[in-house]
């Protein structure tokens, strides 16, 4: 078994373009919405509702990004290895073996090529949070999707209200207050706020539609009792039987270095089949992620 630590999360590696794009589109919109809310008479209730949704969204997204969905039995084997002990495979019913991690894992565990670790009950690799989504962090991932979806729907409502008031009852917009002076300290230019509302409205619409689609898709998967990976991968390929059904009986005697041809073509365990499935997905330009 390898000696490296299998604990990894969304900040353990360089941020992806998707992750940076999320920050770029998320934070300016939310900040602008908070500043724009002060234009409305009923600003207090808007501050409370948007504040709650924002806190829930930030908390759940941070937890999803920083969580470690690595197979817990794999980590347990690492710990036993460091102590010079051997884990009882029969006790935990570990019947699958990962060539890359050189460890026994649960049946639904898959080795993620992006994170280079085995994810327990793998659902998909989410490039937006730069982390795998599996059994350990799936619930908090759904909270993140749901809260962020409602958050952007609410910003959409706020922007629409500001735009309508600007074009119909301009005098009702409260531009003479401390928050607006902080926003534009030289002059309270309502036209600038109107233009920003139009721009951020488009951003909110795009986010709301994408998150709504994602939310509906995962509700469908939950009802069906399947994962994103199972939904995308061809069922016929998933049912291919390995060439050798018996896993390696002793992980301690596996060579420290396994050349690439051995990993790809020696189908003596479930996770090696998953590698072949990844090659199939890449050849058809199918990316398993949360978008």
Buried (B, 14 or more C-beta within 10 A) or exposed (E): BBEEEBEBBBBEEEBBEBBEEBEEBBEBBBEBBBBBBBBBEEBEEBBEBBEBBBEBBBBBBBBBBBBBBBBBBBBBBBEBBEEEEEBEBEEBEBBBBBBBBBBBBBEBBBBBBBBEBBBBBBBBBBBBBBBBBBBBBBEBBBBBBBBBBBBBBBBBBBBBBBBEBBEEEEEEBBBEEEBBBEBBEEEBEBEEBBEBBEEBBEBBBEBBEBBBEBBEBBEEBEEEEEBBBBBBBEEEEEEEEBEEEEBBEEBEEBEEEEEEEEBEEBBBBBBBBBBBBBEEBEEEEEEBBBE
